[in-house]
Amino acid sequence: MVLSHDLYGKIQQSPRADSRCTVHRRAASLQQSPCVDIENTDIRLCAQRRCYPQKISYIIIHHLIMWASSSTRIIHRCTLVALCLFSVGLLSANAARAQEGVKWVSASQAIRLALAHNPDSRAAEQNVVAARGGVEQAKVLPNPDIFVYTLGREIRPAQAPTPNQFGFTWTIPIGGKRAARIAIAKTGVSAARAGRLAMHRQLAMSVETAFVTVLLDRSMLEFAKQDQNTFRQSVKINEIRYKDGKISFGEVLKLRIQARQVDDAVREANQNLINERLELRRLVGEGVLAPHYQVVGSLDSPKMPQDPVVNTVLQQALQNRADYRALRDQQSSAWSALTLARRQIIPDIGVLADYNREPGTDGSYDLELTATMPLFDRNHGNIKRAQADYQKAGLAIDAFRAQIRADVARAVQQWRTSQQRLLAYNDDFVKTARESLDIARHSYEEGRGSLLDFLDAESSYRDVQRAYRTAEAGAVLAAANIKFVSGKDLQ
């Protein structure tokens, strides 16, 4: 939306331009601006951006209110009240639209919204913040202790408890214990980041699965409704044939029973779609999607650049998988913990310095260094436990590597199977099943075929349609699973 030069001239020539609001001052500095955009009641250059009418309306209402408020005529005051009410209504309508949520969502958009609003995703962000706090705390040196004593005071005659000794004590960590604690905390940050990325990828895969399932259930519902309408037409035609005496009542009864089953299939498909829509809405985040949102997309299987090979996908997974990196970071943290346990037997140095106040003299001072002698407690138990934790971390990596290898093999086989199913249930096969149904229906309606052949062809066509749509969804999920197990970005 572009402000006309006449309106801009009025803004520039306004006597309140330098004293009333930031809008006037910003407008006065935009003489060369090709268009003016209103963003949060502000004007700025937007030659390369879109300007929205509802934003420009705010400043127009603002100037009209200023004009009406400066006048003493009743009609102008009434105009001021009307403009205020209109402004409140406009803002309320915009706020209501913002609270409705997203009405149209694609798969990539659903993943982005889930990463931003899902509680688990936000909790993973807090894990990283907590780990950073651990690094900050690990770098902190111990606080010194300050003491004030009053020594040698007589009871009789009673002497006032005047302090006569002042000093402090401080424990100096040595032996690399502080560095080991910092190393543990830093590997904790790396593990938290890797865990956050792994959680994001798992959430993205869950959203992708839910989104594809919604597309599948929507496709199933559309087919069920089409099949319902077609079968109802067949029932009506055969009801007429029954009245004409061309078929028996038993055949009509079988058709009515079959019609009820078709209606149940529609209700079941509708319920499945409702359930999966609720699941997708839950994954994206409470209140982010509108109650009656619509998904944008189709069940088109993405084309792989080449047939995936297990070893190639496995190498990509070991390089890219965030959960695998998190386990390696945990192993590094376990090694730092073992290093810290071994260095715990090195005693810290305690420093004491004090001043003794003695009346009639300059006083005296004391210096003291203390250290614990590790004669009995050499921290052997904690060292063994840290060693066991380090060995367990290595075994966990080996087990997870084997799990990744198995997941990769299953994902590659699942993708190949899905491609084979798509080839089996291609468009020509679906058309053949449709032609077979049409032939059986016309033959029965013309009196040349049996009801059993017609119902059998109807059932076969439904099975083919459902299998084909399921194969399409399976191919999409198989391709997404290849990306997931290999550590690639699902978006």
N, C-alpha and C positions, 0 to 999 in steps of 0.2 A: 504494500500500500504506500503510495507516494503522496507527500504533502504538497499541495499546490503552492505556487509561488505567492499567490495572494494571501493564503493562510500563513505562509512563512513570513511574509512581510508584516502581517499583523503581529505575529509573535515577536519579530525583531523590533518593531516600533512600540511595543507595549511599555508603558512607563514603569511597570512592575518587573521588567525583565531582569533587573540587577538586584532586586531586593526581595522578591516574593519566593522564588523557588529555583531549584537546580535546573529544572526543565528549561526555563527561559534562558539561563546563563549558557547552558549547553547548546540551545538552539541558535543563540547569537553567534556562536563560533563555527557554525556549519553553513556558511554562505556558499561554499562551493560544492555542497553535498548534492548528488543527484537524487537521493531519496533519504528519508528520515525514518528510522525504525524506533519503536517504543519498546523498551525492554525493562520491566520492573519500574515503570513510571519514569524512564530515562530516555533521552534521544541520543542516537549515535549513528555514525556513518555505516551504511549497509548497502553499498553499491553492488557488492557481490553476494548478498544474502537476500532471502525471501522476507517480505514484510507482511504481517498478518493484520487483517482489518480489525479484529477485536482489540489489538494492541493500540492501533492508531486512534481507536474510538476513545480510549482513556484520556488522551491529551485534548481531544476535541471537547469532550464533556468537561474537562478541567477549565478550559478557557470560557466555555459557556457559563459555568458556575461562577467564575470570577466576574464575568460581565453582569450577570444577574444580581450578584451580591453587591456590586458597586452602585446599583440603581435604587432609587427610593419609590419607584412606582410599584403598585400592588401586583400588576400583571407580571412584572419582572420577578417579584418575590415568589409568586406562584410558580413561575417557570423554574426558579431555583429549587423549590420543594420537589417538583416533578423530576427534575434532573437528578437530584439526590436519590430519589426512590428508584429511578431507572438505573443509576450506577450500582446501587445495592443489589438490584435484581440481576444485573449483568454479571457482577462478581460472584453472586451466589450460583448462577447458572454455570459459570466456568468452574467453580469449585465442585459442583455436583458432577459435572462431566469428568473432572479429574478423579473423583472418587469411584466412578463406575468401573474403572479398570480397563485393561486392554481388550478390545473387542475382536481384533483379527491378529492372529499370531502364527508365525512360521516356525519351523523346527529350530533354526539358528537363533531366532529371536527368543523362543522359549528357553533355550539353553542359557542365553545371556541374562534373561530375567531371573532364572533359577539361581545362577551364580551370584546375582546381586541381592536376592531377597530370601532365598531359602535359609531357614534357621541353622541347619547343619553347616551350610557354607559360611555363614557369618560366625558361627562358633569356631570353625577352623581358622578364620582370621584372628580371633582372639587367642587361639593357641600360639600363633606366631608372636603376637604382642606379649604374651606371658613369657615365651622363651627369650625374647629380647630383654625383658625385665630381669630374667635370670642372669644374662650376660652382664648387665649393668650392676647387679648385686654382687656377682663374682669378682668384679674388679675392685670392689670397695675394701679398703684396709680396715682392720679392727679398730674400734674407738679406744682412746686412752682413758684411764680412770684417774680422777683427781680426788685427793683426800686432804682433809684438814683435821689435825689431831690436837688435843689438849692433854699433855702428859705431866705426871708428877704433881698434880694439884693436891694440896693438903685438905683433910676433912676438918680438923680443929687446929687452929682457927680456920674456918671455911674460906677457901680462896675461890675467886670467880673463875669460871671455866674459860679463861682467855686462851685462844689458840696459840700454840707455840711450835707447831710443825705443819708445814705445807709441802705438798709434793704431788707427783703423778706416777702412774705405772702404765706401761704400754708393752704389749706383746707383739714382737716383730716376726711375721711368718717367714721362714727360710726353707730351703730345700726344694723349691719349685712347687710347693703345694698350691700357692695362689695361681700360678700359671696353669696347673692341672685343672683347677676348678674353672678357670676361664675357658680352657679347651673343652671341658665337658659342657659348659653352657653354650659355647659357640656351635658345637655339634648338635646340641639340642635345638638351636635355631634352624640349622640346616635340615634336621629331621622334621621340625614343625613345618617348614616351608614345603618340603617334599610331601609330607602328609597332607598339607592343604591342597597341593596340586593333585595328589592322588584322589582326595575326596572330591575335588571339583570334577575330575574326569569320571569318577564313578557316578556322580550326580548327573553329569552330562549324558552318560550312557543310559541312566534310568529315565531321564527326560526324553531322550531319543526313542527309547523303547515304548514309553507311554504315548508319545506323539504318533509313532507308526501304528500302534495298536488302535489309537483313536481313528486314524485314517482307515485302517482295516475294518473296524466296526462300523464306521460311517458307510464304507463301500458295501459291507454286508447288509446294512439296513436298507440302503438304496435298492439293492438287488431283491431283498425280501419284499419290499413294497411293490416293485415291478412285477415280481412273480405273483404276489397277492392279487394285483389288478388283473393280470392275464388269466389267472385261474378263476377269478370271480366271473370274468366274461365267459369262460368255458362252462362254468356251472349254470349261468343264466341261459346259455344256448341249449344246454342239455335239459334244463327244466322245461323249456319250450318243446323239445323233442319228446320229453316224457308226456307232456299234455297232449301231444299229437299221437301218442301211442307207439312211437318208434323205439323207445328203450323201456326197460322195466324199472319199477320203483327201487329194486335192489341196487341197480347201477346209480340211480340218483342219490340213494342213501350213502353209497361209498364216496361219491363225489362231495357230498356235504361233509362227511367225516374228514376227508382229505382237506377240504377248505378250512376246517377248524384247526388242523395241524399247520396249515400255511399261516393262519392268523397267529398261532402260538409262536411260530418262527419269527414273525415280525415283532411281537412283543419281547421275545428273548433278545433279538438283535438290538432293539431299542434300549433294553435294560443294560446290555453289555456296553453300549455306547455311553450311556449315562455314567456307569461305574468308571470307565476309563477316562472320561472327561473330568470327573472328580479327582481321580488319581493324578492326572496331569496338573490340575489346578493346585493340588496339595504340594506337588513337587516344585512348581514354580514359586509358590509362596502365597500365604494367606492374603486374599484381597487384591492380588496383582492382576489376575485375569477377571474379566467381567463374568457374571453368572452365566450368561448365554453367549460366551465367546465362540468364535469360529476358527478352525484351523485352516491354514493355507498350505497346500501341498498335494502331492499325488504319490501313488505307490509305484514310482519309477525307479528301478534298480540302477544305482550308479555303475558306470562302466569302469572296471579295473584296467590300469594301463597294461598289465600282463597277469598271467596266472600266478597267484601267490605261491611261493615256495616256503616250506616250513623253516628251513635253516635261515633264509633271508629274513623272514618275519621275526624269527627268534633273535637274531642279532639286533634288529631294530628295537625289539622289546627290551633287551638287556641294556641298550644305550639310552632309551627314551623313557622307560617306565618310571614314574615318580615313586610308586610304592617300593620298587626295587632299590632306588636311591635312598629312600627312607630307611630301609633295613641296613644298608651299608653305613649310613650316618649313625644309626644305633650301634653298630659294631664299633665305629670310631669312638663313640661316646663310652662304650664299655671298656675300650682300651685306655681311654683317658681316666676312667674311674679306677682301673687297675693300677695305672701309674700313680694316681693320688693315694691309693691304699698302700703302695710300697713306700711312698715318701712320707707317710704319716709317722713313721718311727723316727724321723729326723726331728729332734725337739726344736720348738720355737724358742726364741730368745726373749726373755722378760727383762725389761728395763725399768729401774726405779730411780727417781731423783727427787730429793726433798730438801727443804731448808728448815733448820732448827733455830727458832728464835730464843735467844738467851739474854735476859735483862743484863745490862751493863757491858755487853760485848757486841761484836758485829755478828754474832751467830755462827752457825756452822751448816754444812751441807753434807748429804750422803748420796752416794751413787751405788747402784746395785745391778748386777746382771745375774739372771737365773735361767736355768734350763732343766727340763725333766730328763732324767736318766732312764732310758728304755731297758730296764733290767728284767722286768716280769712281763709287761704287756708290749709285745713287739708287733701287734696288729696282724698276727698270722691268720686268725679266723676271717677277718675282713678281706685279707689278700686272697685267701682261698675262695671266698664267695665272689670276689671280683673276677677271679680267673674263670670260675664256673659261668658267670654271666657273659664273659667274653666268648667262651666256647659255645654257649647257647646261641649267642648272636651269630656266630659263624654257621652253626647248624641251621638256624632259621633262614639264613641266606641260601644255603644249599637246598633246603626244602622248598623255598619259594622259587628258586631257579627251576627246579623240577616241575613245580606247579605251572610256571609260565610256559615251559616247554609243552606240557600237556594241554594247556589252554590254547596255545598257538596251533597245535596239531588239530584240536577239535574245531577251532575257528576256521582253519583252512578247509577241513573236510566239510564243515557246515556250509561254507560258501560254495564249494564245488557241488554239493548235493542240491543246494538251492538253485544253482544254474541249471542243473540237470532237470529239476522239477519244472523250471520255467520253460525249458525246451519241450518237455513232455506236454505241458498245458499251455501251448501257444495259442495265438489268436485263431489259427485255422482249426485247431482241435475244438475250441469253444464254439466256433461257427458250425462245425460238423455236429456237435451235440445239439445246438439250437435247431439246425435243419432236421435232425432226427426227431426232435420233439414236435416240430411243426408238421412233419409227415404223419407221425402217430396221432396227433390231435385231429388233423383234417380227415385222416382215414376213419377215425372213430366217429367224428361228427357226420361223415358221409355214410356211415353204416358198414364200412368195409373192414374196419379194425375192431379189436376187442378193447374193453375198458382196462383190462390188465396190462395190455401193451402200452396204452396211453399213460397210465399211472406210472409204469416202470420207466418210460421215457422221461416223464416229468421228474421223477426222483433222480434219474441219472443226470439230467441237465442241472438240477440243483447241486448235486455233488460236484460236478465239473466246475461250475461257477465258483463254489466255495473253495474248492481246491486250488483253482487258478488265482483267486484273490489272496488266499493264504500263502501261496507260493510267491506272489509278488511282495507281500509284506515280509516273508521269510528272507527273500533275496536282499531287501533293503536292510533288514536287521543283521544279516550275515556280513554285508559290506561294512556296516558300522562296527560290528564286533571285530573284524579284521583291524580296523583303525584303533579300536580300544586296546586289544591285546598287544599291538605293536607300539603303543605309546604315542600315536599321532593325535592331532587335534581333531575332535569330532565336529567342530564347527566348520 
